[in-house]
Amino acid sequence: MFSALKHEPQRISVVAHSSAALAALRRLADAGLATIAAFTPSDAMHVLGRQQGWNREAAELGARILATEERNARAARTAVTPEQLCERTYEYVLRETGRILLATALAIDPGIEARSGHWGLLGDRLIEAVVAGENLSGLVRSTFGLAQPLIAIGAPVGAYYPEVARRLGTSLSIPEHARCATRSAPWPGSLRRALPCSSTSRPSGCFVCTIRPAFLISRSGGGDRTCAAGFARTGAGCRAAGRRR
């Protein structure tokens, strides 16, 4: 897979011809040996002129490619314009961000979570109305949103989060160096790095611990699961600490 990569960009379908090849490509990306590029919310804002700093021409070309692929997938006669595609992207990001923020807040306090992605008939209608910036009913007054300020960080937050905060009925704070980070949180908290980790026993009595993208071997005689789990946690912690640097 690595030998198939070139200095110039290539379509993933040209490089990875199977699910196994795609998985190998993602492992290379995890290791920092390859970069997987795609159309992003920041690209959409560059096309619409609501964000600057990157290459607008590249963003427009990406939007045209995505619009063409959508036309082909739907067997439509014509493709939407890049601007139409980006307006849809903008609205989708607003609504999905609002859903995630509300679901996270409700899961923390009062500890309520959706069941199979649903909040019941009234709950679903209410949340959809809130994240869309619409009224639930012309006869019933409802107020639903965040009770804490929203702190947003990441490159495109200046283009998206003012409207997110307005729809959720809360205030917004964007730190000075927000563009250097890539997360958002409805209140101050810690940023965490998660690494997939697994431990598999071997007939020889040792455990093979896999911490993507590396493999570590814990030789725990007698099949000591506790020792292997501790080894995996320590290894994952060291690798996550190294990535933060």
N, C-alpha and C positions, 0 to 999 in steps of 0.2 A: 504494500500500500504506500509506504513512504517513497519508494522509487517512482511511483506513478505521479507524484506531486511535481509541480513546476513552479518557477518563479512568478509566472503570470497566473491570474485567476482562471479556474476551470469550473464547469458545471459539475455538481456532485454526481449527477447521473452518468457523467463520462468517467469519473474516477472510481466510484463505488457502484458495482453492478449487482450487488446482492445485499441482504440485510447484514450478513457477516462482514462484508467489506465496509458497510456504513458504520457498523460498530467499531471496526478497526480505525476508521477515520476519526471517529469521535474520541477514541482513546488517544490518538495523536494530538488532537486538539486539546484534550485535558492535560497532556504533557507539555503543551506550549510549542509543539513541533509543527502544527498546522493551524490555520485560521479558517473558520467556517463563517462566511459572510451571508447576510440576508437583508431584506428590506426591513427597516425598523421604524418605530414611532418618530424618532428624530428625523429620519429621511422624509417622512410625511410632512413634518413641520417645515423642513427646508423647501419642499416643493410649494407649500402654501405661503412661504415667506414669513413664517412666524418664529423661525429660529435661524440663526446664522452661526457661522464658524466652521462649517464643513463644506464639502463640494456639492453645490446645488445641482450641477449638471449630472453628477453621478446619481444623486437621489432621484432626479427625474427619469433617468434611464432605468433605474431599478423599478420605479413605479410603472413605467411602460411595459417592462418585462412581466411584472406581476399581473398587470391588467390583461396582457395577451394570454398568459397562462390561465387566467380565470375565464376568459372568453372561450378558450379551447376546451377547458374542463366542462363548461356548461353548454358547449356546442351552440354558442350565441352567434348572431350575425356580425355584430360589432363589439368592440371592447369599450369599456368606460374610459373616460379621459383620466390622465394622471391626477388631476385636481379632484375629480369625483371620488376616485379611489382613496385619496388622502383624507378627504372630508369624512368618509366612512371609517377610515382608520382612527381619526381623531375622536369620533363619537364612540367607537368601540372601546378605545383605551379609557375614555372618561367613565363609561358605564362599568367596565370590568374592574377598574381601579376602585370605584365606589363600592361595588359588591364585595371585593376583597377586604377593604377597610372596615366595612360594616360587619362582615362575618367575623373578622379577627377581633374587633371590639366586643361583639356579643359573646364570643367564645371565652374571652377573658373575664368579662363582667356583664351579665350575671352568670356566665358559664353555660350559655345556650348555643347549641350547634345545629346546623341544618341536617335533616335526615335525607340521605341520598340526593343532596343538593337542593332540597326544597324546604321552605319554611311554613308550609301550609298555604291554603288558597289566599287568605288575607295577607299573610306575611310576604308571599311572593309578589302579589300585586303592589303592596306598599313599597317594598324595596325596589322593584322595577320602576315605580313612579319616582321615587327619590333619586335614583341614579340617572334617570332620564331628565331630571329637572322639571317634572310635570306634577300636576295635582292628581291625587288619587280619585277624588270625587268632587263634583260641583255642589254636593249637598252636605258632605261631612268634611270638617276641617281636621287635618292631621299634620302633626309635626314630628319628624323623625330624622335623626342625623347624628353627628358626632358631638359629644359633650366635652371633648378635649381639643386643644389646638392641633392643627396638622403641620408637621414638619416634613418637608419634602427635599430630597437630595437626588441628584442625577442630572444628566445633561439636558433632557427636554422638560424638566419640571416647570420652568417658567412659562412654557406654552400650554401645558396641560393642567397643572394643579390649581391655578386660580379658579378655574371653572369647577374642578372637583370640589374644592373647599366651599364654593358658593352653593353647589347642589346639596352638600352635606351639612350646610348651615353652620360652618365653623370658620375660625380664622386660620390664616396660612402664614407660615414662616419659612423662608428659603434662605439658608445660611450663605455666607459670602462665597465659600468655595464649594457650593452644592454641585457644580458640574464635575467635580473630581470623583464623586461617588455614584453608586448605582442602586440605591435602595430608598425606600420611603417608610415612614412610621408615623402613626397618629399621635405619638407621644415619645419623649426621650427614652432611649433604651440602648441596648448593646447590639453590635453587629456580630453575627456569628457565621462561621464557615463550616458547612457540612461536607463530609467526605464519605462516600459509600465504602463500607468495610465488611468483609465476610471472613469466616474462619471455617476451614474444612479439615476433618480428621483424615489421617493416613494410616494404613495398616502397620507402618513402622512405629506408631505411637506418637507421632508428632502432628502438629496442626500447621496447615499452610494458611497464613493470613494474607488476604488480598486487600490492599488499600490503593484504590485506583489513583495513578496509573502504575503503581509499583507493587512488587510481590515481596512480602517479608515472611520468613520461616521461623516459627516458634517451636523449638525442640523441647516439648514438655513431656517427659517420660511418663508412661502410665496413662496417657490421655487426659491430662489435667485441663479440664475445660476452663476453670477459673483463671489459671495462669495464662492460657491462650487468649481469653477475653481481655485480661489486663494488658497483655502484650499488644493486642490490636488497638485498644484505646490509647495506649501510650504512643504507638506509632502514628496513629491518625492525628493525635494532638500535636506531635512534633511536625508532621507534614503540614497541617493547617497553619501552625505558627510560622513555618517557613514561607508559606504563600502570602501571609499578611505582610511580610517584609518586602 
